[in-house]
Amino acid sequence: MALGPDSLLWRWAGDLRIGMLGGSVGLLQLMHPAIGGAVIDHSDFFHDPFDRIFRSLPPILGVVYDGPPAQQTGHAVRDFHRDIKGVDERGRRYHALDPSTFWWAHATFQYMAEQVADRFDDHQLSSTERQQLYAEGVEWYRRYGVSDRCVPADRAAFQRVWDETCDRVLERTEAVEFALEVMSRAKRLPLPGPLAPVDPLLRIPLVRRVAFVPVRIVTIGGLPARLRERLDIPWSRADQLELDAIELTVRKAWPLVPDRLRWHPRARAGWRRVRGSRRRSAA
């Protein structure tokens, strides 16, 4: 399947509203025992939790937007994970390239793209579009060159596997407990390059506490309700109303955002390349 400017995945995966889902996706990954263990053993997560996100996201989006070299980008992402293996705090062995583990990490990004449309855009996905978006996401996964034996056959099967994973596999790992504590206590952490300009403001405790309120609401609110309930993550009616207000504000304000600010840089590069190619063809 070709992934290009006419695909739904191109429309949603690199839309900068994915930033509204970043915290939720991060938690969903950390809740997987293998990923949670790998993050603790193979990164500086407790001192710089944002590094993994900002380092990993550009090449992951490149697997969608890089054009002819996209599969090469995918293989580079895969190969980065070859040596990420070990034993978690409960004595369970893990390897980042175990197909079920690698697929779950990918599934959270597939969830992210669909959630951008469902929650932060006025466009309502039809059942046909939802299936198309899923099929394009499967092609995204296959470009990594990891076994696809765990990949559900269609969108309905994906939902069944997703729900089963939420019900039986995900847990409050040590990394999850740390992330929840950071949000609840508004702990100060080092910010990566794109967020560094706001770091001086976040040194002020009151500003930090106020800023963390919407962060917590969007992050916890982006988790499946069944998962919040099973893992006893607090969520109130007031929280839901605040989340509804945030989502409505983003949906209505987004059309006013300039086009150059709507896309992650890796996606924007893909759009520029395609538009330039079309202009040259027309000429």
C-alpha positions in Angstrom: 0.0 0.0 0.0 1.3 3.4 -0.9 1.6 6.1 1.8 1.5 9.6 0.4 -0.3 12.9 0.4 -3.6 11.3 -0.5 -3.6 8.9 2.4 -5.4 9.5 5.7 -2.2 8.6 7.6 -0.4 11.6 6.0 -3.4 13.7 7.0 -3.3 12.8 10.7 0.0 11.2 11.8 2.2 14.3 11.6 -0.4 16.9 12.6 1.0 18.8 15.5 -2.1 18.1 17.6 -0.3 14.8 18.2 1.3 16.8 21.0 -2.0 16.7 22.8 -1.7 12.8 22.8 2.0 12.6 23.6 1.6 12.1 27.3 -1.1 9.5 26.9 0.9 7.5 24.3 3.9 7.7 26.5 2.0 6.2 29.5 0.4 3.5 27.3 3.9 2.4 26.3 5.3 2.6 29.8 2.5 0.5 31.1 3.6 -2.4 28.9 5.9 -4.5 31.2 8.6 -5.0 28.5 8.7 -1.3 27.4 8.5 -0.1 31.0 11.5 -2.3 31.9 13.5 -1.4 28.9 13.0 2.4 29.5 14.3 2.0 33.0 17.3 -0.1 32.1 18.3 1.5 28.8 17.6 5.2 29.2 18.0 8.1 31.6 14.3 8.2 32.1 14.1 9.3 35.7 16.4 12.3 35.1 15.3 13.2 31.5 12.0 11.5 30.6 11.4 13.7 27.6 14.6 12.7 25.8 13.2 9.4 24.6 10.1 11.1 23.1 11.9 13.9 21.3 14.7 11.6 20.0 12.3 8.8 18.8 9.4 10.7 17.2 11.2 12.3 14.1 12.4 9.0 12.6 9.1 7.2 13.5 7.2 9.9 11.6 9.9 9.6 8.9 8.7 6.0 8.3 5.4 7.7 7.1 6.7 10.8 5.4 10.2 10.1 4.0 9.0 8.9 0.6 11.2 6.4 -1.2 13.7 6.1 1.7 10.9 5.5 4.3 11.6 1.8 4.5 15.3 2.5 5.1 14.2 4.9 7.9 12.1 2.1 9.4 14.9 -0.4 9.3 17.1 2.2 11.1 14.5 2.5 13.8 14.3 -1.2 14.1 18.0 -1.7 14.3 18.3 0.9 17.1 16.3 -1.5 19.3 18.4 -4.7 18.6 20.4 -4.5 21.9 17.5 -3.4 24.1 16.8 -6.5 26.1 17.1 -7.6 29.7 15.1 -8.7 32.7 12.5 -6.5 34.4 11.9 -5.9 38.1 9.7 -9.0 38.4 12.2 -11.2 36.7 10.5 -11.3 33.3 12.7 -11.3 30.2 12.1 -8.7 27.5 13.4 -7.7 24.1 12.4 -4.6 22.3 12.2 -6.5 19.0 9.8 -9.2 20.3 7.0 -8.8 17.8 4.2 -8.3 20.4 6.2 -5.7 22.2 7.3 -3.8 19.1 3.7 -3.9 17.8 2.3 -2.5 21.0 4.6 0.5 20.8 3.5 1.0 17.2 -0.2 0.5 18.1 -0.1 3.4 20.4 1.0 5.7 17.6 -1.8 4.3 15.4 -4.1 5.1 18.3 -2.6 8.6 18.4 -3.3 9.4 14.8 -6.9 8.2 15.1 -7.5 10.1 18.3 -6.3 13.4 16.7 -9.3 13.1 14.3 -11.7 11.8 16.9 -11.1 14.3 19.7 -9.3 17.4 18.3 -10.8 17.8 14.8 -14.4 18.5 13.5 -14.0 15.8 10.9 -15.8 12.6 11.9 -14.2 9.5 10.6 -16.6 7.1 8.9 -16.2 3.4 9.4 -14.7 3.1 6.0 -12.1 5.8 6.8 -11.3 4.2 10.1 -10.6 0.9 8.4 -8.5 2.7 5.7 -6.5 4.6 8.4 -5.9 1.3 10.2 -4.7 -0.5 6.9 -2.3 2.4 6.3 -1.0 2.0 9.8 -0.3 -1.6 9.1 1.8 -0.5 6.1 3.6 1.9 8.5 4.4 -1.0 10.8 5.6 -3.3 8.0 8.2 -0.7 7.0 10.1 -1.5 10.2 10.9 -5.0 8.9 9.7 -6.7 12.1 7.5 -9.8 12.0 3.8 -8.9 11.5 2.4 -12.1 12.9 0.9 -10.1 15.8 -0.8 -7.5 13.6 -4.6 -7.8 13.8 -6.3 -8.4 10.4 -8.6 -5.3 10.4 -9.8 -2.4 12.6 -12.3 -4.5 14.5 -9.7 -7.1 15.3 -7.3 -4.3 16.4 -10.0 -3.0 18.8 -10.3 -6.5 20.4 -6.6 -6.9 20.8 -6.3 -3.3 22.1 -9.0 -3.9 24.8 -7.5 -7.3 25.8 -4.1 -5.7 26.2 -5.6 -2.9 28.4 -7.5 -5.5 30.4 -4.8 -8.1 30.9 -1.3 -6.9 30.0 -0.8 -3.3 31.0 0.2 -2.4 34.5 1.5 0.4 36.8 5.2 -0.2 36.2 7.8 1.7 38.1 8.2 4.1 35.1 4.4 4.8 35.2 4.4 5.5 38.9 7.2 8.0 38.4 5.3 9.7 35.5 2.1 9.9 37.6 4.0 11.4 40.5 5.6 14.0 38.3 2.2 15.1 37.1 0.5 15.1 40.5 3.3 17.0 42.3 4.3 19.2 39.3 7.9 18.2 39.7 10.5 20.2 37.8 12.3 18.3 35.1 14.8 19.3 32.4 13.1 20.3 29.2 14.4 19.4 25.7 15.4 21.9 23.0 11.9 22.7 21.6 10.6 23.4 25.1 13.7 25.0 26.6 12.4 28.6 26.1 9.7 28.1 28.7 12.1 26.5 31.3 12.7 29.8 33.2 9.0 30.2 33.8 8.6 26.6 35.0 11.2 27.3 37.6 8.5 29.2 39.5 6.6 26.7 41.6 3.2 28.4 41.2 3.5 28.7 37.4 4.6 25.0 37.3 1.6 23.9 39.3 -0.8 25.8 37.1 0.8 24.6 33.9 0.6 21.0 35.0 -3.2 21.1 35.5 -4.0 20.9 31.7 -1.1 18.5 31.2 -2.6 16.1 33.7 -6.1 16.4 32.3 -5.0 15.8 28.7 -2.7 13.0 29.6 -4.9 11.0 31.9 -8.0 11.9 29.9 -6.4 10.4 26.8 -6.1 6.9 28.4 -9.0 4.4 27.7 -11.5 4.7 30.5 -11.4 1.0 31.2 -7.6 1.3 31.8 -8.0 4.2 34.2 -10.5 2.2 36.2 -8.5 -1.0 36.3 -5.3 0.7 37.3 -7.0 3.0 39.8 -5.9 6.2 38.2 -8.1 9.0 39.6 -10.5 10.7 37.2 -13.5 12.8 38.2 -16.6 14.3 36.4 -14.9 17.7 36.8 -11.8 16.3 35.1 -13.9 15.1 32.2 -15.7 18.5 31.8 -12.3 20.2 31.7 -11.0 17.8 29.1 -14.2 18.4 27.0 -13.5 22.1 27.1 -9.9 21.7 26.1 -10.8 19.4 23.1 -13.6 21.8 22.0 -11.2 24.8 22.2 -8.6 23.0 20.1 -11.2 21.9 17.5 -12.5 25.4 17.0 -9.2 27.2 17.1 -7.2 24.9 14.9 -8.4 26.3 11.5 -6.9 29.7 12.6 -3.4 28.2 13.0 -1.1 29.1 10.1 -0.3 26.1 7.9 3.4 26.3 8.6 2.7 25.7 12.3 0.3 22.7 11.8 2.9 20.0 11.1 5.8 18.3 12.8 9.0 19.2 10.9 9.4 15.7 9.5 5.8 15.8 8.1 6.3 19.3 6.8 9.4 18.2 4.9 7.3 15.4 3.3 4.6 17.8 2.2 7.2 20.2 0.8 8.9 17.5 -1.2 5.6 16.3 -2.7 4.3 19.7 -3.5 7.7 20.6 -5.1 7.5 17.4 -7.2 4.0 18.2 -8.3 5.0 21.7 -9.4 7.9 20.4 -11.4 5.7 17.8 -13.1 3.2 20.5 -13.9 5.9 22.7 -15.4 
